[in-house]
Amino acid sequence: MAPSVQPSSSPLRTSEGDEKYANVEWEELGFALTPTDCMYVAKCRQGESFTEGKIVPYGDISVSPCSPILNYGQGLFEGLKAYRTEDDRILIFRPHQNAFRMQDGAERLCMASPSVEHFVEAVKQTVNANKKWVPPPGKGALYLRPLLIGSGASLGVAPSPEYTFLIYASPVGDYHKGSSGLNLKVDHKHHRAHSGGTGGVKSCTNYSPIVKSLVEAKSSGFSDVLFLDAATGRNIEEASACNIFIVKGNIVSTPPTSGTILPGITRKSITELVLDIGYQIQERDVSVDELLEAEEVFCTGTAVVVKAVETVTFHDKKVKYRTGEEALSKKLHSMLTSIQTGLVEDKKSWMVDIDPRHG
């Protein structure tokens, strides 16, 4: 068992005298940046492969004013988490899947990308360098943010002559802290993605255009925005930073990742768990009308994990859904987080131990 956390003014120490935990009020963690000690940086030229990077102190980086990331948005990011277990192991959730997704995005944006092995090793190094920032068991996770950006100098619209692969970290708690369920507003005016665009990859350019919708929704008391498809305006796609599922009877349905929806890694994991407990899973177009008639709705993502949706509002219609202890989302959340935090055996080989000697 990990020792109990002492007040932040007196961090726990190992037998060697080093601090076991950083000076953080773990109980107060939400989803906001808490800078850690170190980050990982690697670079490569266009047409070449990434060489081994290095751990450096966390801080600002330098890029050319005419870099494609600043001028044309040539950039990708990922998000994944590391967890501390009760027996003091540190486990990372499915980093290989993030590596594959970054490669897919890099191909779409004509970028060089790290190999899967390089990506995973870089994540491990970043976690190891920031071990004391991994929260105590049950107090949160260390969020990892891998970035791949066009950092070279290029005035015209073209692939960058140089790329930077960078990973920084921050301890985080709940994304929607203090909320028992989400209150979603369906945006019928703006669209997140369209066929042939970049909605299916984690491009930096996908996110700033949705901020206006998100800010307006939050100013009206909503938790998040749910976007509809651009082709028909009748099918649900995803929220600002998470995938969505609906439940009716024994059937769980979620929109397909057919190019406009991000293939979430938590989404993929939840579809497996749904099948494990005897539900049917359907990946298909889901109309907003079906959404309004569902018995239960929940969202999934690295940040939100699995979160029940309490209400959905579409125009002037507001629908309330099943939440609480009887909700499927509650069971799925418990199943997933028990695997992530080492409380149950990882029979799916999802977790990567940063020090396999513990195994």
Contacts in CASP RR format, 6 or more apart in sequence:
PFRMAT RR
TARGET T0000
AUTHOR 0000-0000-0000
METHOD contacts of the structure
MODEL  1
MAPSVQPSSSPLRTSEGDEKYANVEWEELGFALTPTDCMYVAKCRQGESF
TEGKIVPYGDISVSPCSPILNYGQGLFEGLKAYRTEDDRILIFRPHQNAF
RMQDGAERLCMASPSVEHFVEAVKQTVNANKKWVPPPGKGALYLRPLLIG
SGASLGVAPSPEYTFLIYASPVGDYHKGSSGLNLKVDHKHHRAHSGGTGG
VKSCTNYSPIVKSLVEAKSSGFSDVLFLDAATGRNIEEASACNIFIVKGN
IVSTPPTSGTILPGITRKSITELVLDIGYQIQERDVSVDELLEAEEVFCT
GTAVVVKAVETVTFHDKKVKYRTGEEALSKKLHSMLTSIQTGLVEDKKSW
MVDIDPRHG
1 86 0 8 1.000
1 87 0 8 1.000
2 84 0 8 1.000
2 85 0 8 1.000
2 86 0 8 1.000
2 87 0 8 1.000
2 88 0 8 1.000
2 136 0 8 1.000
2 137 0 8 1.000
3 12 0 8 1.000
3 20 0 8 1.000
4 136 0 8 1.000
5 12 0 8 1.000
5 21 0 8 1.000
5 26 0 8 1.000
5 136 0 8 1.000
5 139 0 8 1.000
6 12 0 8 1.000
8 23 0 8 1.000
8 24 0 8 1.000
8 25 0 8 1.000
9 23 0 8 1.000
11 19 0 8 1.000
11 20 0 8 1.000
11 21 0 8 1.000
11 22 0 8 1.000
11 23 0 8 1.000
11 132 0 8 1.000
12 19 0 8 1.000
12 20 0 8 1.000
12 21 0 8 1.000
13 19 0 8 1.000
13 20 0 8 1.000
14 20 0 8 1.000
18 132 0 8 1.000
19 132 0 8 1.000
20 132 0 8 1.000
21 132 0 8 1.000
21 136 0 8 1.000
22 36 0 8 1.000
22 132 0 8 1.000
22 133 0 8 1.000
22 171 0 8 1.000
24 34 0 8 1.000
24 133 0 8 1.000
24 135 0 8 1.000
24 171 0 8 1.000
26 135 0 8 1.000
26 136 0 8 1.000
26 139 0 8 1.000
26 140 0 8 1.000
26 171 0 8 1.000
27 139 0 8 1.000
29 135 0 8 1.000
29 139 0 8 1.000
29 140 0 8 1.000
29 171 0 8 1.000
29 172 0 8 1.000
29 173 0 8 1.000
29 174 0 8 1.000
30 172 0 8 1.000
30 173 0 8 1.000
30 174 0 8 1.000
30 175 0 8 1.000
30 177 0 8 1.000
31 143 0 8 1.000
31 172 0 8 1.000
31 173 0 8 1.000
31 174 0 8 1.000
31 175 0 8 1.000
31 177 0 8 1.000
31 303 0 8 1.000
32 170 0 8 1.000
32 172 0 8 1.000
33 170 0 8 1.000
34 133 0 8 1.000
34 170 0 8 1.000
34 171 0 8 1.000
34 172 0 8 1.000
35 58 0 8 1.000
35 59 0 8 1.000
35 170 0 8 1.000
36 58 0 8 1.000
36 130 0 8 1.000
36 133 0 8 1.000
36 142 0 8 1.000
36 168 0 8 1.000
36 169 0 8 1.000
36 170 0 8 1.000
36 171 0 8 1.000
37 57 0 8 1.000
37 58 0 8 1.000
37 129 0 8 1.000
37 130 0 8 1.000
37 132 0 8 1.000
37 133 0 8 1.000
38 55 0 8 1.000
38 56 0 8 1.000
38 57 0 8 1.000
38 58 0 8 1.000
38 126 0 8 1.000
38 129 0 8 1.000
38 130 0 8 1.000
38 169 0 8 1.000
39 55 0 8 1.000
39 56 0 8 1.000
39 57 0 8 1.000
39 58 0 8 1.000
39 59 0 8 1.000
39 126 0 8 1.000
39 166 0 8 1.000
39 167 0 8 1.000
39 168 0 8 1.000
39 169 0 8 1.000
40 53 0 8 1.000
40 54 0 8 1.000
40 55 0 8 1.000
40 56 0 8 1.000
40 122 0 8 1.000
40 125 0 8 1.000
40 126 0 8 1.000
40 129 0 8 1.000
40 165 0 8 1.000
40 166 0 8 1.000
40 167 0 8 1.000
40 168 0 8 1.000
41 53 0 8 1.000
41 54 0 8 1.000
41 56 0 8 1.000
41 61 0 8 1.000
41 164 0 8 1.000
41 165 0 8 1.000
41 166 0 8 1.000
42 50 0 8 1.000
42 51 0 8 1.000
42 52 0 8 1.000
42 53 0 8 1.000
42 54 0 8 1.000
42 114 0 8 1.000
42 118 0 8 1.000
42 122 0 8 1.000
42 164 0 8 1.000
42 165 0 8 1.000
42 166 0 8 1.000
43 50 0 8 1.000
43 51 0 8 1.000
43 53 0 8 1.000
43 151 0 8 1.000
43 162 0 8 1.000
43 163 0 8 1.000
43 164 0 8 1.000
43 165 0 8 1.000
44 50 0 8 1.000
44 51 0 8 1.000
44 112 0 8 1.000
44 162 0 8 1.000
44 163 0 8 1.000
44 165 0 8 1.000
45 112 0 8 1.000
45 161 0 8 1.000
45 162 0 8 1.000
45 163 0 8 1.000
46 112 0 8 1.000
46 159 0 8 1.000
46 160 0 8 1.000
46 161 0 8 1.000
46 162 0 8 1.000
46 163 0 8 1.000
47 112 0 8 1.000
48 112 0 8 1.000
49 112 0 8 1.000
49 115 0 8 1.000
50 112 0 8 1.000
50 113 0 8 1.000
50 114 0 8 1.000
50 115 0 8 1.000
50 118 0 8 1.000
50 163 0 8 1.000
50 165 0 8 1.000
52 118 0 8 1.000
53 122 0 8 1.000
53 165 0 8 1.000
55 125 0 8 1.000
55 126 0 8 1.000
55 129 0 8 1.000
58 168 0 8 1.000
61 164 0 8 1.000
61 166 0 8 1.000
63 69 0 8 1.000
63 70 0 8 1.000
63 149 0 8 1.000
63 150 0 8 1.000
63 151 0 8 1.000
63 152 0 8 1.000
63 164 0 8 1.000
64 70 0 8 1.000
64 151 0 8 1.000
64 152 0 8 1.000
64 153 0 8 1.000
66 153 0 8 1.000
66 154 0 8 1.000
66 155 0 8 1.000
67 149 0 8 1.000
67 150 0 8 1.000
67 151 0 8 1.000
67 152 0 8 1.000
67 153 0 8 1.000
67 154 0 8 1.000
67 160 0 8 1.000
68 74 0 8 1.000
68 75 0 8 1.000
68 150 0 8 1.000
68 152 0 8 1.000
68 154 0 8 1.000
68 158 0 8 1.000
68 159 0 8 1.000
68 160 0 8 1.000
69 75 0 8 1.000
69 149 0 8 1.000
69 150 0 8 1.000
69 151 0 8 1.000
69 160 0 8 1.000
69 204 0 8 1.000
72 157 0 8 1.000
73 203 0 8 1.000
73 204 0 8 1.000
73 205 0 8 1.000
74 109 0 8 1.000
74 110 0 8 1.000
74 111 0 8 1.000
74 149 0 8 1.000
74 150 0 8 1.000
74 159 0 8 1.000
74 160 0 8 1.000
75 109 0 8 1.000
75 111 0 8 1.000
75 147 0 8 1.000
75 148 0 8 1.000
75 149 0 8 1.000
75 150 0 8 1.000
75 203 0 8 1.000
75 204 0 8 1.000
75 205 0 8 1.000
76 102 0 8 1.000
76 105 0 8 1.000
76 106 0 8 1.000
76 109 0 8 1.000
76 111 0 8 1.000
76 147 0 8 1.000
76 148 0 8 1.000
76 149 0 8 1.000
76 201 0 8 1.000
76 202 0 8 1.000
76 203 0 8 1.000
76 204 0 8 1.000
77 145 0 8 1.000
77 146 0 8 1.000
77 147 0 8 1.000
77 148 0 8 1.000
77 202 0 8 1.000
77 204 0 8 1.000
78 98 0 8 1.000
78 101 0 8 1.000
78 102 0 8 1.000
78 144 0 8 1.000
78 145 0 8 1.000
78 146 0 8 1.000
78 202 0 8 1.000
79 98 0 8 1.000
79 143 0 8 1.000
79 144 0 8 1.000
79 145 0 8 1.000
79 146 0 8 1.000
79 302 0 8 1.000
80 92 0 8 1.000
80 93 0 8 1.000
80 94 0 8 1.000
80 95 0 8 1.000
80 98 0 8 1.000
80 123 0 8 1.000
80 143 0 8 1.000
80 144 0 8 1.000
80 146 0 8 1.000
80 265 0 8 1.000
80 302 0 8 1.000
81 92 0 8 1.000
81 93 0 8 1.000
81 141 0 8 1.000
81 142 0 8 1.000
81 143 0 8 1.000
81 144 0 8 1.000
81 172 0 8 1.000
81 302 0 8 1.000
81 340 0 8 1.000
82 90 0 8 1.000
82 91 0 8 1.000
82 92 0 8 1.000
82 93 0 8 1.000
82 127 0 8 1.000
82 134 0 8 1.000
82 141 0 8 1.000
82 142 0 8 1.000
82 144 0 8 1.000
82 354 0 8 1.000
83 90 0 8 1.000
83 91 0 8 1.000
83 92 0 8 1.000
83 93 0 8 1.000
83 134 0 8 1.000
83 137 0 8 1.000
83 140 0 8 1.000
83 141 0 8 1.000
83 142 0 8 1.000
83 340 0 8 1.000
83 341 0 8 1.000
83 342 0 8 1.000
84 90 0 8 1.000
84 134 0 8 1.000
84 135 0 8 1.000
84 136 0 8 1.000
84 137 0 8 1.000
84 341 0 8 1.000
85 91 0 8 1.000
85 137 0 8 1.000
85 341 0 8 1.000
85 342 0 8 1.000
85 343 0 8 1.000
86 137 0 8 1.000
86 341 0 8 1.000
86 342 0 8 1.000
86 343 0 8 1.000
87 358 0 8 1.000
89 342 0 8 1.000
89 353 0 8 1.000
89 355 0 8 1.000
89 358 0 8 1.000
89 359 0 8 1.000
90 127 0 8 1.000
90 131 0 8 1.000
90 134 0 8 1.000
90 353 0 8 1.000
90 354 0 8 1.000
90 355 0 8 1.000
91 340 0 8 1.000
91 341 0 8 1.000
91 342 0 8 1.000
91 351 0 8 1.000
91 352 0 8 1.000
91 353 0 8 1.000
91 354 0 8 1.000
92 123 0 8 1.000
92 124 0 8 1.000
92 127 0 8 1.000
92 144 0 8 1.000
92 351 0 8 1.000
92 352 0 8 1.000
92 354 0 8 1.000
93 265 0 8 1.000
93 340 0 8 1.000
93 350 0 8 1.000
93 351 0 8 1.000
94 265 0 8 1.000
94 269 0 8 1.000
94 350 0 8 1.000
94 351 0 8 1.000
94 352 0 8 1.000
95 119 0 8 1.000
95 120 0 8 1.000
95 123 0 8 1.000
95 124 0 8 1.000
95 352 0 8 1.000
96 116 0 8 1.000
96 120 0 8 1.000
96 352 0 8 1.000
97 265 0 8 1.000
97 268 0 8 1.000
98 119 0 8 1.000
98 123 0 8 1.000
98 146 0 8 1.000
98 265 0 8 1.000
99 114 0 8 1.000
99 115 0 8 1.000
99 116 0 8 1.000
99 119 0 8 1.000
99 120 0 8 1.000
100 116 0 8 1.000
101 201 0 8 1.000
101 202 0 8 1.000
101 263 0 8 1.000
101 264 0 8 1.000
101 265 0 8 1.000
102 113 0 8 1.000
102 114 0 8 1.000
102 119 0 8 1.000
102 146 0 8 1.000
102 148 0 8 1.000
102 202 0 8 1.000
103 113 0 8 1.000
103 116 0 8 1.000
104 201 0 8 1.000
105 111 0 8 1.000
105 113 0 8 1.000
105 201 0 8 1.000
105 202 0 8 1.000
105 203 0 8 1.000
106 112 0 8 1.000
106 113 0 8 1.000
106 148 0 8 1.000
107 113 0 8 1.000
108 198 0 8 1.000
108 201 0 8 1.000
108 203 0 8 1.000
109 198 0 8 1.000
109 201 0 8 1.000
109 203 0 8 1.000
110 159 0 8 1.000
111 148 0 8 1.000
111 150 0 8 1.000
111 159 0 8 1.000
111 160 0 8 1.000
111 163 0 8 1.000
112 163 0 8 1.000
113 148 0 8 1.000
113 165 0 8 1.000
114 122 0 8 1.000
114 148 0 8 1.000
114 165 0 8 1.000
119 146 0 8 1.000
120 352 0 8 1.000
122 146 0 8 1.000
122 165 0 8 1.000
122 167 0 8 1.000
123 144 0 8 1.000
123 146 0 8 1.000
123 167 0 8 1.000
124 352 0 8 1.000
124 354 0 8 1.000
126 144 0 8 1.000
126 167 0 8 1.000
126 168 0 8 1.000
126 169 0 8 1.000
127 134 0 8 1.000
127 142 0 8 1.000
127 144 0 8 1.000
127 169 0 8 1.000
127 354 0 8 1.000
128 354 0 8 1.000
130 142 0 8 1.000
130 169 0 8 1.000
133 142 0 8 1.000
133 169 0 8 1.000
133 170 0 8 1.000
133 171 0 8 1.000
134 141 0 8 1.000
134 142 0 8 1.000
134 171 0 8 1.000
135 141 0 8 1.000
135 142 0 8 1.000
135 171 0 8 1.000
135 173 0 8 1.000
137 341 0 8 1.000
138 341 0 8 1.000
139 173 0 8 1.000
140 171 0 8 1.000
140 172 0 8 1.000
140 173 0 8 1.000
141 171 0 8 1.000
141 172 0 8 1.000
141 173 0 8 1.000
141 340 0 8 1.000
142 169 0 8 1.000
142 170 0 8 1.000
142 171 0 8 1.000
142 172 0 8 1.000
143 169 0 8 1.000
143 170 0 8 1.000
143 171 0 8 1.000
143 172 0 8 1.000
143 302 0 8 1.000
143 303 0 8 1.000
144 167 0 8 1.000
144 168 0 8 1.000
144 169 0 8 1.000
145 167 0 8 1.000
145 168 0 8 1.000
145 169 0 8 1.000
145 170 0 8 1.000
146 165 0 8 1.000
146 166 0 8 1.000
146 167 0 8 1.000
147 164 0 8 1.000
147 165 0 8 1.000
147 166 0 8 1.000
147 167 0 8 1.000
147 168 0 8 1.000
148 163 0 8 1.000
148 164 0 8 1.000
148 165 0 8 1.000
148 166 0 8 1.000
149 160 0 8 1.000
149 163 0 8 1.000
149 164 0 8 1.000
149 166 0 8 1.000
149 204 0 8 1.000
150 160 0 8 1.000
150 162 0 8 1.000
150 163 0 8 1.000
150 164 0 8 1.000
151 160 0 8 1.000
151 162 0 8 1.000
151 163 0 8 1.000
151 164 0 8 1.000
152 160 0 8 1.000
152 161 0 8 1.000
152 162 0 8 1.000
152 163 0 8 1.000
153 161 0 8 1.000
153 162 0 8 1.000
154 160 0 8 1.000
154 161 0 8 1.000
172 303 0 8 1.000
175 303 0 8 1.000
175 304 0 8 1.000
175 305 0 8 1.000
175 307 0 8 1.000
176 182 0 8 1.000
176 223 0 8 1.000
176 304 0 8 1.000
176 307 0 8 1.000
179 223 0 8 1.000
179 307 0 8 1.000
180 308 0 8 1.000
180 310 0 8 1.000
180 323 0 8 1.000
180 324 0 8 1.000
181 223 0 8 1.000
181 307 0 8 1.000
181 308 0 8 1.000
181 309 0 8 1.000
181 310 0 8 1.000
181 323 0 8 1.000
182 223 0 8 1.000
182 224 0 8 1.000
182 299 0 8 1.000
182 307 0 8 1.000
182 308 0 8 1.000
182 309 0 8 1.000
182 310 0 8 1.000
183 221 0 8 1.000
183 222 0 8 1.000
183 223 0 8 1.000
183 309 0 8 1.000
183 310 0 8 1.000
183 311 0 8 1.000
183 312 0 8 1.000
183 313 0 8 1.000
184 222 0 8 1.000
184 223 0 8 1.000
184 224 0 8 1.000
184 225 0 8 1.000
184 226 0 8 1.000
184 239 0 8 1.000
184 297 0 8 1.000
184 309 0 8 1.000
184 311 0 8 1.000
184 312 0 8 1.000
184 313 0 8 1.000
185 217 0 8 1.000
185 220 0 8 1.000
185 222 0 8 1.000
185 224 0 8 1.000
185 225 0 8 1.000
185 226 0 8 1.000
185 312 0 8 1.000
185 313 0 8 1.000
186 225 0 8 1.000
186 226 0 8 1.000
186 228 0 8 1.000
186 236 0 8 1.000
186 288 0 8 1.000
186 291 0 8 1.000
186 312 0 8 1.000
186 313 0 8 1.000
186 314 0 8 1.000
186 315 0 8 1.000
187 213 0 8 1.000
187 217 0 8 1.000
187 225 0 8 1.000
187 226 0 8 1.000
187 227 0 8 1.000
187 228 0 8 1.000
188 228 0 8 1.000
188 233 0 8 1.000
188 314 0 8 1.000
188 315 0 8 1.000
189 213 0 8 1.000
190 209 0 8 1.000
190 210 0 8 1.000
190 212 0 8 1.000
190 213 0 8 1.000
190 227 0 8 1.000
191 227 0 8 1.000
191 228 0 8 1.000
191 229 0 8 1.000
191 230 0 8 1.000
191 233 0 8 1.000
192 199 0 8 1.000
192 206 0 8 1.000
192 209 0 8 1.000
192 210 0 8 1.000
192 227 0 8 1.000
192 237 0 8 1.000
192 238 0 8 1.000
192 240 0 8 1.000
192 260 0 8 1.000
193 199 0 8 1.000
193 200 0 8 1.000
193 206 0 8 1.000
193 227 0 8 1.000
193 230 0 8 1.000
193 237 0 8 1.000
193 259 0 8 1.000
193 260 0 8 1.000
193 261 0 8 1.000
194 230 0 8 1.000
194 231 0 8 1.000
194 260 0 8 1.000
195 230 0 8 1.000
195 231 0 8 1.000
195 259 0 8 1.000
195 260 0 8 1.000
196 259 0 8 1.000
196 260 0 8 1.000
197 259 0 8 1.000
197 260 0 8 1.000
198 205 0 8 1.000
198 206 0 8 1.000
199 206 0 8 1.000
199 259 0 8 1.000
199 260 0 8 1.000
199 261 0 8 1.000
199 262 0 8 1.000
200 257 0 8 1.000
200 259 0 8 1.000
200 260 0 8 1.000
200 261 0 8 1.000
200 262 0 8 1.000
200 263 0 8 1.000
201 262 0 8 1.000
202 262 0 8 1.000
206 262 0 8 1.000
207 240 0 8 1.000
207 241 0 8 1.000
210 225 0 8 1.000
210 227 0 8 1.000
210 240 0 8 1.000
213 225 0 8 1.000
213 227 0 8 1.000
213 240 0 8 1.000
214 224 0 8 1.000
214 225 0 8 1.000
214 240 0 8 1.000
217 223 0 8 1.000
217 224 0 8 1.000
217 225 0 8 1.000
222 313 0 8 1.000
224 239 0 8 1.000
224 240 0 8 1.000
224 241 0 8 1.000
224 242 0 8 1.000
224 299 0 8 1.000
225 239 0 8 1.000
225 240 0 8 1.000
226 236 0 8 1.000
226 237 0 8 1.000
226 238 0 8 1.000
226 239 0 8 1.000
226 244 0 8 1.000
226 312 0 8 1.000
227 236 0 8 1.000
227 237 0 8 1.000
227 238 0 8 1.000
227 239 0 8 1.000
228 234 0 8 1.000
228 235 0 8 1.000
228 236 0 8 1.000
228 237 0 8 1.000
228 288 0 8 1.000
229 235 0 8 1.000
229 236 0 8 1.000
229 237 0 8 1.000
229 260 0 8 1.000
229 285 0 8 1.000
230 260 0 8 1.000
233 288 0 8 1.000
234 287 0 8 1.000
234 288 0 8 1.000
234 289 0 8 1.000
235 255 0 8 1.000
235 285 0 8 1.000
235 286 0 8 1.000
235 287 0 8 1.000
235 288 0 8 1.000
236 244 0 8 1.000
236 255 0 8 1.000
236 286 0 8 1.000
236 287 0 8 1.000
236 288 0 8 1.000
236 291 0 8 1.000
237 255 0 8 1.000
237 260 0 8 1.000
237 261 0 8 1.000
238 244 0 8 1.000
238 255 0 8 1.000
238 261 0 8 1.000
238 262 0 8 1.000
239 299 0 8 1.000
241 301 0 8 1.000
241 303 0 8 1.000
241 304 0 8 1.000
242 299 0 8 1.000
242 300 0 8 1.000
242 301 0 8 1.000
242 303 0 8 1.000
242 304 0 8 1.000
242 307 0 8 1.000
243 254 0 8 1.000
243 255 0 8 1.000
243 261 0 8 1.000
243 262 0 8 1.000
243 264 0 8 1.000
243 266 0 8 1.000
243 267 0 8 1.000
243 299 0 8 1.000
243 300 0 8 1.000
243 301 0 8 1.000
244 254 0 8 1.000
244 255 0 8 1.000
244 297 0 8 1.000
244 298 0 8 1.000
244 299 0 8 1.000
244 300 0 8 1.000
244 309 0 8 1.000
245 252 0 8 1.000
245 253 0 8 1.000
245 254 0 8 1.000
245 270 0 8 1.000
245 297 0 8 1.000
245 298 0 8 1.000
245 299 0 8 1.000
245 300 0 8 1.000
246 252 0 8 1.000
246 253 0 8 1.000
246 254 0 8 1.000
246 286 0 8 1.000
246 290 0 8 1.000
246 291 0 8 1.000
246 294 0 8 1.000
246 296 0 8 1.000
246 297 0 8 1.000
247 253 0 8 1.000
247 279 0 8 1.000
247 294 0 8 1.000
247 295 0 8 1.000
247 296 0 8 1.000
247 297 0 8 1.000
247 298 0 8 1.000
247 322 0 8 1.000
247 328 0 8 1.000
248 290 0 8 1.000
248 293 0 8 1.000
248 294 0 8 1.000
248 295 0 8 1.000
249 295 0 8 1.000
250 278 0 8 1.000
250 279 0 8 1.000
250 280 0 8 1.000
251 279 0 8 1.000
251 280 0 8 1.000
251 281 0 8 1.000
251 282 0 8 1.000
252 274 0 8 1.000
252 279 0 8 1.000
252 280 0 8 1.000
252 281 0 8 1.000
252 282 0 8 1.000
252 328 0 8 1.000
253 281 0 8 1.000
253 282 0 8 1.000
253 283 0 8 1.000
253 284 0 8 1.000
253 286 0 8 1.000
253 290 0 8 1.000
254 267 0 8 1.000
254 271 0 8 1.000
254 281 0 8 1.000
254 282 0 8 1.000
254 283 0 8 1.000
254 286 0 8 1.000
255 261 0 8 1.000
255 283 0 8 1.000
255 284 0 8 1.000
255 285 0 8 1.000
255 286 0 8 1.000
256 283 0 8 1.000
256 284 0 8 1.000
256 285 0 8 1.000
257 263 0 8 1.000
257 264 0 8 1.000
257 267 0 8 1.000
257 283 0 8 1.000
264 300 0 8 1.000
264 301 0 8 1.000
265 301 0 8 1.000
265 302 0 8 1.000
266 300 0 8 1.000
266 301 0 8 1.000
266 302 0 8 1.000
266 305 0 8 1.000
266 306 0 8 1.000
266 336 0 8 1.000
267 300 0 8 1.000
267 301 0 8 1.000
269 336 0 8 1.000
269 350 0 8 1.000
270 300 0 8 1.000
270 306 0 8 1.000
270 332 0 8 1.000
270 336 0 8 1.000
271 281 0 8 1.000
271 283 0 8 1.000
272 348 0 8 1.000
273 332 0 8 1.000
273 335 0 8 1.000
273 336 0 8 1.000
274 281 0 8 1.000
274 328 0 8 1.000
274 332 0 8 1.000
275 281 0 8 1.000
276 335 0 8 1.000
277 331 0 8 1.000
277 335 0 8 1.000
279 328 0 8 1.000
288 314 0 8 1.000
291 297 0 8 1.000
291 312 0 8 1.000
291 314 0 8 1.000
292 312 0 8 1.000
292 314 0 8 1.000
292 317 0 8 1.000
292 319 0 8 1.000
294 321 0 8 1.000
295 321 0 8 1.000
295 322 0 8 1.000
296 308 0 8 1.000
296 309 0 8 1.000
296 321 0 8 1.000
296 322 0 8 1.000
296 323 0 8 1.000
296 327 0 8 1.000
296 328 0 8 1.000
296 329 0 8 1.000
297 308 0 8 1.000
297 309 0 8 1.000
297 312 0 8 1.000
297 321 0 8 1.000
298 306 0 8 1.000
298 307 0 8 1.000
298 308 0 8 1.000
298 309 0 8 1.000
298 327 0 8 1.000
298 328 0 8 1.000
298 329 0 8 1.000
298 332 0 8 1.000
299 306 0 8 1.000
299 307 0 8 1.000
299 309 0 8 1.000
300 306 0 8 1.000
300 307 0 8 1.000
305 333 0 8 1.000
305 336 0 8 1.000
305 337 0 8 1.000
306 329 0 8 1.000
306 332 0 8 1.000
306 333 0 8 1.000
306 336 0 8 1.000
307 329 0 8 1.000
307 333 0 8 1.000
308 321 0 8 1.000
308 323 0 8 1.000
308 324 0 8 1.000
308 327 0 8 1.000
308 329 0 8 1.000
308 330 0 8 1.000
309 321 0 8 1.000
309 323 0 8 1.000
310 320 0 8 1.000
310 321 0 8 1.000
310 323 0 8 1.000
311 318 0 8 1.000
311 319 0 8 1.000
311 320 0 8 1.000
311 321 0 8 1.000
312 318 0 8 1.000
312 319 0 8 1.000
312 321 0 8 1.000
313 319 0 8 1.000
323 329 0 8 1.000
323 330 0 8 1.000
324 330 0 8 1.000
337 343 0 8 1.000
338 344 0 8 1.000
339 346 0 8 1.000
339 348 0 8 1.000
339 350 0 8 1.000
339 351 0 8 1.000
340 350 0 8 1.000
340 351 0 8 1.000
342 351 0 8 1.000
353 359 0 8 1.000
END
